[in-house]
Amino acid sequence: MEIFVEKDYEGMSLRAAQMVAIEIKRKRQIVLGLASGNTPLGLYKYWIRMVQQGNLSFKGVTSFNLDEYLGLAPQHPQSYWTYMQENLFCQIDIEPEHVHIPHGDVEDVAAHCLAYEQLIRQVGGIDIQILGIGQNGHIGFNEPGGRFGNSTHLVELTEGTRQVNSRYFLQGEDVPTHAITMGLKSIMNAKQIVLLAAGENKSDAVYKAIMEEVSSELPASVLQLHPNCVFILDEEAASRLPASVQGKREVAR
Ligand code: GLP
């Protein structure tokens, strides 16, 4: 595992944007795994800027998003589909048919999850998976206690996750109780993983993910077992890490 600690959110976002942009330029048919939430917004802004300035193109890029709320149709204002359109896809030159996000309004959820996994396999797997991290250490919507062997599946969201995510909804009760998420196994199958975390409220989850034993109680800790995983943090998110780790700015574990 490599760990980069940047001064602030902008620095974290810029490093991630540049790191992935280099790979997009190198491999035009690259497959990206993308995340929602506040954390990757800065990264997406940098990509949009690079495209607008003619320094990057997403033609040929295929994307798979991590998750979607169950019960929300793609056009729902709070769906991750809408989030991705507004914050990235509408502003870059990715081909719409190359964009994949689980559909929250399907009737046969199990069949949809299976088809999603098959589609990922068909295109040769995910080259780079972008991740955020929940305050309880979840990645995607893989909540504590979930199985490491899970592929894309239906999950029940914890009360804590629903509360944290209620800021996007008009009322707390509107936050869906379930979601479709790529599983920890799907995430671990990615050839490279880039996890972003910023802010003091992520420092505990980041500390446990990097420093404690791998445990399903802290889903992100499984990333310690990935052969090519990079954490890009701001100083606040890294603040609980021992000075030796922070000072080096880059460690192998
Ligand atoms: C949600 C998403 C995750 C995301 C997490 C953190 O639960 N399903 O993919 O990483 O929130 O969100 P934020 O980046 O807003 O802190």
Residues whose N, C-alpha, C, O or C-beta is under 5 A from the ligand:
A	BS01	GLP	A35 S36 G37 N38 T39 D67 G132 I133 G134 G140 F141
